[in-house]
Amino acid sequence: MSDVLTDTTGTAGAIRYRGRTGVPPQFRPPRAPGHFVGRGDELARIRTGGVTVLSGPGGVGKTALALKWLQDRGSGDQLYVDLAAREPVAELLRSFGLIEVPAGDRAAVFRSLAVRRQFTLLLDNADSAEQVTPLLPASGTVVVTTRKKLNLDQALEIAVEPLADDPLLGALLDLSYVELPERQARLYRLCAWQPGAFDVPVAAAIAGECVCDVEDALDDLVEKSLLTEVGDAFRFHELVRAHARTKR
């Protein structure tokens, strides 16, 4: 079966296309965190139609917020693209059976696919406006997460700040803590006594472990929103630090 995808800008290319109807598993949104509290204001502001950019430091919960919104929305086909991956657009097109797409045409074909299939897009871990702009379809809903302000034309940008004190936060942290592997849980407890920000060598020295093992464990804590990454260093939100110091 062959097909022709035509971009709204007029770019067209005859592409061999197998006609996949479902979203490939690797490009379906991951499941939203099971333990999610707060962020009601941010959830209400993400808009259906147009582009919403969620910006904030690493570990603050941007991706969790986006996934929660997608889960609550629960309609239509949803497409997740991790822009930090190697050649994510080329891999996505191949997964849909769109092969032999020249590098210079991939963004246009991606936009055409998004419009044709009316996908809701989550573009995760964007690095710059220059990376995102070529991928934005002419219509539809797009949510972008990034550590930087992108200043995209006509996009709604929401700054995602660390969680404020919330009566449910302690219970959420307890649930997150009991699910940690032992190395991460030990690091969580020990590093909470380090004042201010700390880097990987400092954390390794505190834990008495090798740098490579500690670096992986710190990354896991960031992914679980228990640490915030700031450049080459890490820091605790004060509420999270206080929680970690209660653990033995």
Rosetta blueprint (number, residue, H / E / L):
1 M L
2 S E
3 D E
4 V E
5 L E
6 T E
7 D L
8 T L
9 T L
10 G L
11 T L
12 A E
13 G E
14 A E
15 I E
16 R E
17 Y L
18 R L
19 G L
20 R L
21 T L
22 G L
23 V L
24 P L
25 P H
26 Q H
27 F H
28 R L
29 P L
30 P L
31 R L
32 A L
33 P L
34 G L
35 H L
36 F L
37 V L
38 G L
39 R L
40 G H
41 D H
42 E H
43 L H
44 A H
45 R H
46 I L
47 R L
48 T L
49 G L
50 G E
51 V E
52 T E
53 V E
54 L E
55 S E
56 G L
57 P L
58 G E
59 G L
60 V L
61 G L
62 K H
63 T H
64 A H
65 L H
66 A H
67 L H
68 K H
69 W H
70 L H
71 Q H
72 D H
73 R H
74 G L
75 S L
76 G L
77 D L
78 Q E
79 L E
80 Y E
81 V E
82 D E
83 L L
84 A L
85 A L
86 R L
87 E L
88 P H
89 V H
90 A H
91 E H
92 L H
93 L H
94 R H
95 S H
96 F L
97 G L
98 L L
99 I E
100 E L
101 V L
102 P L
103 A H
104 G H
105 D H
106 R H
107 A H
108 A H
109 V H
110 F H
111 R H
112 S H
113 L H
114 A H
115 V H
116 R H
117 R H
118 Q L
119 F L
120 T E
121 L E
122 L E
123 L E
124 D E
125 N E
126 A E
127 D L
128 S L
129 A H
130 E H
131 Q H
132 V H
133 T H
134 P H
135 L H
136 L L
137 P L
138 A L
139 S L
140 G L
141 T E
142 V E
143 V E
144 V E
145 T E
146 T E
147 R L
148 K L
149 K L
150 L L
151 N L
152 L L
153 D L
154 Q L
155 A L
156 L E
157 E E
158 I E
159 A E
160 V L
161 E L
162 P L
163 L L
164 A L
165 D L
166 D L
167 P L
168 L L
169 L H
170 G H
171 A H
172 L H
173 L H
174 D H
175 L H
176 S H
177 Y H
178 V H
179 E L
180 L L
181 P L
182 E H
183 R H
184 Q H
185 A H
186 R H
187 L H
188 Y H
189 R H
190 L H
191 C H
192 A L
193 W L
194 Q L
195 P L
196 G L
197 A L
198 F E
199 D L
200 V H
201 P H
202 V H
203 A H
204 A H
205 A H
206 I H
207 A H
208 G L
209 E L
210 C L
211 V H
212 C H
213 D H
214 V H
215 E H
216 D H
217 A H
218 L H
219 D H
220 D H
221 L H
222 V H
223 E H
224 K L
225 S L
226 L L
227 L L
228 T E
229 E E
230 V E
231 G L
232 D L
233 A E
234 F E
235 R E
236 F L
237 H L
238 E H
239 L H
240 V H
241 R H
242 A H
243 H H
244 A H
245 R L
246 T L
247 K L
248 R L
